[in-house]
C-alpha cells in the first residue's frame, strides 16, 4: 500500500495532483483538495508523479 500525507498548511489547491493521480486526489465542490491517505500499490507511479508536480511540495509518501 502507498501511504500519502499532505501538508494542509502548504497545499494551495492548485490541482496538479488531481491531473497526475485522479484515482487518489480530487477537488471537491469548494475546490479544496481531497485524497485517499492509503492507495493501492498500482497507484505508486501516479502518486510519485503528483509529488513531483505539486508546486507547493505539499505531498509526501510515508
N, C-alpha and C positions, 0 to 999 in steps of 0.2 A: 504494500500500500504506500501511496505517496502522501506524506503529511505536509500540509501547507499552512503557512502563517502569514497573515497580512498585518502590517503595522498601520492601524487606522489613523494614527496621527500623521503619517506620511502620505497615505493614499489621497489623491485628489480626484478620483473617479473619472479619469480620462478614458477608460475603457479599452486600452490597448490589450489588456489581459483577456478581455472578452473575445477579441478577434483571434488571439493566439490559442486560447483554450476554452471554447464556448461550452463544453460539457462540464467545466469546473467553475468558471466565472460568468457572471451575468450582471446586468444593470437592472435594478427594479424600477417601478413606476416613478420614483423620485430621482432617478438617475444616480442612485447610490450602488456601489459595487457589492455584490453578494457572492459567496463562494462556498464550495464544498471543502471542509477542512481536511478530509481524508478522501483521496481519489484512488481509483483503480490504477494499478501499475501500467496499464495500457495508455494512460494519460501522461506518463512521465515526460515524453518528448514535448508535448504541448505545454505542460506546466513549466518546463525549463525554458521554453520559448517565451512564455508570459513573464517569467522572472527577468529575462534578458531585455524585453521590450518595455518594461514598466519604467516610465520616465522619472518616477519618484523613488525607484528601487525599494518599494514597499512590500514586495513579496519575497518570501524565503521558504526554502524546503527544510523540513525538520526530520 
